[in-house]
Amino acid sequence: KDPEIICSSEEFEELKWIAGMFYWMESVQKYDVEGWNYMERLEEFVDGGFSDPSFINAVSGIVNRGCHNPPCGTGAVDGAPERSENFEKALVTFGIKD
């Protein structure tokens, strides 16, 4: 009845991570819509030197709005610039980019 309960529960904090991982495996990694296939695009992103910003923008759309080419009828991606910045920070932190 309350879809926010998973993320807001202080009693079972690990639930949001479990739910997030399940969502990632079931909805993002398997995403294959209108010629945009997550696994293929991930491979292209890696082979291209981790430099194409359209990859994180599309993935943010999938996670936040359910499509790879937002606004897709549901609105703009919430926090798109911040998502992109955080993705770049993660790539640098992991030593993938300078």
C-alpha positions as CSV (number, residue, x, y, z in Angstrom):
1,K,0.0,0.0,0.0
2,D,3.0,2.3,0.5
3,P,5.6,1.9,-2.3
4,E,8.0,4.1,-0.3
5,I,8.2,1.7,2.6
6,I,11.1,-0.2,1.2
7,C,13.3,2.9,1.0
8,S,12.0,4.6,4.1
9,S,12.2,1.6,6.5
10,E,14.8,2.1,9.2
11,E,14.1,-1.4,10.6
12,F,15.1,-3.2,7.4
13,E,17.6,-0.8,5.7
14,E,19.0,-3.6,3.5
15,L,15.7,-4.0,1.7
16,K,16.3,-1.0,-0.5
17,W,19.6,-2.4,-1.6
18,I,18.1,-5.8,-2.3
19,A,15.2,-4.2,-4.2
20,G,17.5,-2.0,-6.1
21,M,19.7,-4.9,-7.2
22,F,16.7,-6.9,-8.2
23,Y,15.4,-4.0,-10.2
24,W,18.8,-3.5,-11.9
25,M,19.0,-7.2,-12.9
26,E,15.4,-7.5,-14.0
27,S,14.7,-4.1,-15.6
28,V,18.0,-2.5,-16.6
29,Q,20.3,-5.3,-17.6
30,K,17.5,-7.0,-19.6
31,Y,16.3,-3.8,-21.2
32,D,15.9,-4.2,-24.9
33,V,13.4,-1.8,-26.4
34,E,13.2,-0.2,-29.9
35,G,16.7,-1.2,-30.8
36,W,18.3,0.0,-27.5
37,N,19.8,-3.0,-25.8
38,Y,21.5,-2.3,-22.4
39,M,24.2,-5.0,-22.7
40,E,25.1,-4.0,-26.2
41,R,25.2,-0.3,-25.3
42,L,27.3,-1.1,-22.3
43,E,29.8,-2.9,-24.4
44,E,29.9,0.0,-26.9
45,F,30.4,2.5,-24.0
46,V,33.3,0.4,-22.6
47,D,34.9,-0.2,-26.0
48,G,34.5,3.6,-26.8
49,G,36.7,4.5,-23.8
50,F,33.9,5.3,-21.3
51,S,33.3,8.7,-23.0
52,D,29.8,8.7,-24.6
53,P,27.5,10.7,-22.2
54,S,24.4,9.4,-24.0
55,F,25.0,6.0,-22.2
56,I,24.4,7.4,-18.7
57,N,21.6,9.6,-19.9
58,A,19.8,6.6,-21.4
59,V,20.4,4.4,-18.3
60,S,19.1,7.2,-16.1
61,G,16.0,7.4,-18.2
62,I,15.5,3.6,-17.9
63,V,15.9,3.7,-14.1
64,N,13.9,6.9,-13.5
65,R,11.3,7.0,-16.2
66,G,11.2,3.5,-17.7
67,C,12.6,4.4,-21.1
68,H,16.0,5.0,-22.7
69,N,14.9,8.2,-24.4
70,P,13.1,10.4,-21.9
71,P,10.8,12.2,-21.3
72,C,8.9,9.2,-22.7
73,G,5.5,10.5,-21.6
74,T,6.3,10.5,-17.9
75,G,8.4,13.6,-17.7
76,A,12.1,14.5,-17.5
77,V,14.6,12.5,-15.6
78,D,14.8,13.7,-12.0
79,G,18.2,15.0,-11.2
80,A,19.7,14.2,-14.7
81,P,22.7,16.5,-14.3
82,E,23.5,15.2,-10.9
83,R,23.2,11.6,-12.1
84,S,25.6,12.3,-14.9
85,E,28.1,14.0,-12.5
86,N,27.9,11.1,-10.0
87,F,28.5,8.6,-12.7
88,E,31.6,10.5,-13.8
89,K,32.8,10.7,-10.2
90,A,32.3,6.9,-9.9
91,L,34.3,6.2,-13.1
92,V,37.2,8.4,-11.7
93,T,37.0,6.9,-8.2
94,F,37.3,3.4,-9.7
95,G,40.2,4.5,-11.8
96,I,38.4,3.9,-15.0
97,K,38.8,7.6,-16.1
98,D,41.2,10.4,-15.2
